[in-house]
């Protein structure tokens, strides 16, 4: 009877005198301090006037560290975003005049910075055994958001000429788009109104951006408390949750409430299907906090009064209708950037008042499909997370998808969303691969 030899389970020995090949060099671990400087020092960047113009420079610092490292893993669905960026760059050929180029470059820089943040966070979260530490910069961003929001509540008329504004030529700082970014205001209100409604906005120029950031960041800080079961920072985050509701409610941002409601609804359904009582209890806690806050802040009545005393719905509808009418003339590459016209009732350019409309008008239908596809793919992949923290983080792309028809994201908030999604992707991957020491599939890395 023939004998079959079992396959060897080890490499055969090297011939006598052969030199053992050196082990591949382990890439250096990326530091966390650049993320802490970028997201944790937001109040400082705001006071200096560099929160907007300096954000891409901080992204360039992250890119430099990634390039110096030499080899980094790319998050899933990165190819979709790269295709979006390629189409956006090509749409520059449709710009109506060279004067539109600076704002085009700035928006493109925010898109690129978001991708760099995602790659950096994804790499760091995969390498560090203590993943909760990677969320600390986003927790610091949350504290800055809450503190500056309260500044808008207590000092709604405060404004300040910043160092960056003073250094810019008057012809540049006087442009409304630039002035909004470098001149400090703690709240947004109509100066022409006899009874203005002050809505917290700092560190942003517009209160809608504040509401958008709040809805994106809330699941992240709750996820941190799920990952870190003890420590001073955890208790500080828990204490900040009820405190944060006052400036958040006073923004009167309907899309903020809508996106959070949809996100919590999706999270609740998943928790029920998976029998995760911890997630269900955390959702109940947030709902109770919101209900108690609404007893002291009549937010529904205030929103109704604001809608009745303004033309916000009519203005938005006129802009959206004009985008749909004009995009048929340039569906593939759009018009490069939003455009000032006098054919709408709103005092705003066509292609604003919502990221969906900005991408559609500025970069065309294919770019919009890629933009939305990235968030859909992220939502589906992040939904695989099994832990309580992973499930909370998985609703961030869902919240973003609800917001895109109403809020612009060509700003720092896109980096916040990419930070959260990249961390959720790394967390879901680690959960899928099992505990340390268990079987794991090798990660694929590509040159930076």
N, C-alpha and C positions, 0 to 999 in steps of 0.2 A: 504494500500500500504506500503510495508516494506521500511524502511529508511536505506540507506547505509551510514555509518559514513566515512567521509573523512580520509585518513591516516594522522597520526600525523606528524607535520612538525618540532617538537622539541622533544628532549629527555624527557622521563617522569621524574618527580621529584624524587630525592633520598629519601629513607625512613628516618624518623626522627632519628637523632643520627648518620647517616652514614657519613663517612669521604670522602670529595671530593678528588678524585685521583689527584695527582699533574700533571700539564701540562708537557709534554715531554720537556726536556731541549733543547734549541736552540743551535746548534753547533756554536762554535766561528767563526767569520768571518776570512777568510784567508787574510793575509797582501799582499800588492803588492810589498813591497820592495825586496823580494827574486827574483821576476821576473826582477825587475829593476837592481839588482846586476848581475844577470845572463846575461841578454841581453843588458843592458845599459852600462855596464863597459867592453865591449869587447876590446876596445883599451888597457885598463889596463891589462887584462888577456893576450893579445897578447904581450905586451912589457915584461911581466913577463915570457913568455914562457909557460904559463899554459892554453892557449886557448883550446888546444885539451885534454891534460891529466886531466885538472881540470874541464872540462865540466861535466863529470859524477858525480863529487863530488858536483857540484852545483845542479844537478838533485837529488842527495841523500838528500840535504837540503830540497828541495821541498817535497820529499817523507816523510821525518821526520815530516814536518808540517802537511801533510795529515794524517799520521798515528796518530799523537797526537790529531788531530781533532776528529778522531774516525769514522765518517760516511761521505761519499762523494758520489755524483752522478757520474755515469760513462757515458761518451759520447756514442752516438749510434755507433754501429759497433766495440765496444771495443773487443768483443769476437773474431772477425776475427783476430785482431792484437795479441791477447793472443795465438791463435792457431798458428800463424806465429812464435811467440817467442818460443813456445813449440817445434816446428819442428826444429827451429834453434839450440836450446839447444841440442836436440837429435843428430843433425848432428856433434856435437863435437866428437862423437864416430868414425867419419870417418877421423879425422885429421891424417895426415901422420906421424907427429912426435910431441913430447911434446914442441918443440921450437915454434910451430905454435899457442900454447895455449894463450900466452899473447895478440897477435893481435886479436885472436878470441874473447877473453874476452872484449877487448876494443870495438870492433864492436858491440858485444852484449850489452855492456853498453850504447852505443849510441842509440840502438833500445829501450832499457828500458827507458832511459832518455826521449826520445821523447814521450812515453806513459805517463810518469809522468807529463811532461809539459802539455800535452793535458788535463789530469784529473784536474790539478791545475787550468789551465786557464778556463776550462769549469765550474768548481765550482765557481770561482771568478766572472766570467761574468754573471752567473745566479743570484748571490746574490747582486751585486752592482747595484744601480739604475742608476749611471753614467757609462754606459758601455764604453764610449770613453776613460775613464781613464785606462781601462785595456789594451788598445792598446798603451799606452805611452811607455812602455818598448820596444815594437817592433819599435816604431818611434825612440827611442834612438839608437837601434841597426842599424837602417837605417842611422842615422847621422854618426855613427862610420864607417859604410861600405863606405859611400861617402868620409869621411875625409881620411881614410886609402887608399882608391882607388886613391885619388889625390896625396897622398904621393908616391904611386907607379908611378904616372905620372911624378911628379917633381923630385923624387929621385929613379930612377929605379934600380940603382946598390947598394942601401943601404942594409946592412946586419948587424946583431948584435948577439953576443953571449948572451943568456938570462940567468937570474938567475937559472931557472929550468934546463937549459942545463948544467950550471956549477956545479950544485949539483948532477946531475946524474953521475954514474960511466962511465968511458970512454968506456967501453965495451958495455954499453947500448946506450949512446948518439951517438956512432959511427955507430949504425945500421941505414941504410938509411931511413927506415920507421919512426924511432923515430926522427932522425935528421931533417927530413922534418917538423915534428910537433913542435919541440922546438927551432930550429934555425931560426931567423927572416930573411926574405927576402921580400922586398916590391913588387917585380915583378918577373915574371917567364920568363926565356929566355934560349936559348941554348948557353952555354959558348963556345962551339966549333964552333959556327957560326961566319963567318967573318963580317957579317952584321946582328947582332941579332935583333929580334923584341921583344921589352920589353912590356909585357902584365901585367897590374896591377893584383895583387893577394892578397895582405894583406887585412884582417888578416889571410887569408888561405895560405896553402902551395902551392896550385895549382890555376891557374887563372880560370879553369873551375868551381871550387867551388865558386869563387867570382861571376861569371856570373849566376850560379844557384841561389845563395842567392839573387842577385839583382832582378831576374825575380820573385822570390817568394815574396819578401818584397814590391816591388812596388805597387801591388794591396792593400796591407795592409795600407800603408801610405796614398794612395788616399782615402781608406775607412775612415780613421781617419778624413780627411778633410770633408768628407760627414757627419760624426757624429757630429763633433765640428765645428760650423758655425762661431766662433769667437775665439780670443785668440792669444797670441804670438806664441805658438807652432804651431798652424795651419798655420800661415803665414810663419813660418820658414820652415815647410814641403813644402809648395807651392814653396818657393824660392829655396829649395834644388833640386827640380825636374829637372830643366834645368841644374843645376850645376852637377848633378849626371851623365848626359849623356856622358860626356867626358871620365871618367874612364870606364864606362860601354861599350862604343863603342870601346875603345882601347883594351879591352880584346879580341876582334875578335872572340868571342864565337858564333859560328853558331847556336848551340842548344839553347842558350839564346834568340837570335832573333827569332828562330822558335817557341819556347814555348810561348814567349810573343805575337807573331803574332797570334798563335792559340788561346791563352787566350783572346786577345782583339777581335778576330773574334767571338768566342762563346759569349762573353759579348755583342757585337754589335747585334748579332742575337736575343738574349734574350731581349735587350732593344727595338729593333724594334717590336718584337712580343707583348711586354707589353706596348708599347707606352711611355716608360720612357725617356723623353727628357733630363732630368738631366744627366742620365748615358750616353746617346748618345753624349751630349755636352762634357762630360769629356773625352770620348774616342777620339773625334775629337781634343781636346786640346792636348792629348798625341801624337797623330799622327802628328800634326803640329810641336810640339817640336822636335820629332824625325826627321822629314823632314828638319827642319832648321839646326839641328845638322849635318845631313849628307851633307849639303852644305859646311861645314867647315872641316869635317872629312871624307875623302874618304874611308869609311869603306868597301864598296864592293870591291874596288880595293885592299885594304890592305889584306882582307881575301883571295882574289884570288892569290896575291903574296905569301902569307904564304903557301897556299895549294900547289902551284907549287914548292916551295922551300923545302918542307918537304914530308915525307912519312906517314903523319898522317892517311890518308884514308886507305892506304894499310895495315898499322900496325893494325888499328882497325879491319879491315876485317879478318886478319889472326887470331886475338885473338877470334873473334866471331865464326869463323869457327871451331876453336879448341875446344871451349866450347861445341858447338853442337855435335861435334864428340865424346867427352869424357863423356858427361852427360848421354849418353845411357848406359854406364857401371855402373852408380850409380844414377838412376833417382829419387829415393825416398828421400835420405838424402844428396846427393851431395858429396863433398869431404871436407866439414868443413870450408875451407878457400881457397883463391886463391893460385895458385901453380906456382912456377918458373919452366920453361921448356926451352929447346933450339930448339924446333920444330916450333917456330913462328918467324916472322921477327921483331916483336916489342920487344923493351927493357923493357918489363913489364910482370908481372905474368898473367897467364890465370885467368879469373874471375874478371878482373879490366876493366877500361874504360867504365863503365856504371853499374848502380845499378841492372838493369835487369839481366845482365850477372853475376854479383857477387852473387846475390841470387840464380840464377839457378845453377851455378857451385858449390857454397859453401854449399847450403842447399837443393837443389833439386826442382823438379817440384811442389810438393804440397806447399812448402814454397813460391815459386814464385806466384802461384795462390792466396794464401792468401795475399801476399804483394800487388799485383795489385788490388785484390778485396776490400781491405780497402780503397784505393784511389778512386775506382769507386763508392763504397757506399758513401764515403764522398762527392764526386762530385754530386751525385744524391740528397742527403739530403740537401746539402748547396744550391742547385739550387732552393729550395723552398723559399729562402729569397726574400722578396718583396721590401725592402728598397734599396736605391742606394748603401749604404755601404755594405749591405748583398750581392748584386749582384756582386760588385767588389771582395769581399772576396770569393765568390763561384767559381771563376776561378782559385784559388790557387791549388786545387787538379788536375784540368785540366792541368795546367802548369807542375805540378809534373809528371803526366802521360806521357807528351810529353818528359820530360827530362830523364826519367829512362833508356831508351836504351843508352844514351850518357854520363850521369853524374853519378858519385857515390854519394850516399846519406847517407852512413854510417858515418856521421859526424854531425856537429852542424846544418846543413841545414835541417835535418830531424826534429829536434826540432822546427825550424822556421816554417816549413810546418804544423806540428801538432799544434803549437800555433795558427796559422791563421785559421786552420780548426776547432779547438775546439771553438774559438771565434765565427766563422761563424755559427756553430751549435747552440750555445747558443743564438745568435742573432736571427736566424731563428725560434727557439723555442719560444722566447719571442714575436716575431711578430705574430706567429701562435696563441698564447694564448691570445692575445689582450692587450689592455692598462691596466695599474694598476687599480684594482677595478673591472675588468670584470671577467667573468667566466674563471677559469683556472683549468686544470687537475693537480692533485697532482703529484709531482715528486717522482720517485722511487729512493731510496737511498740504498746503499749496504755498508757493513763494509769495511773500508779501508784495 
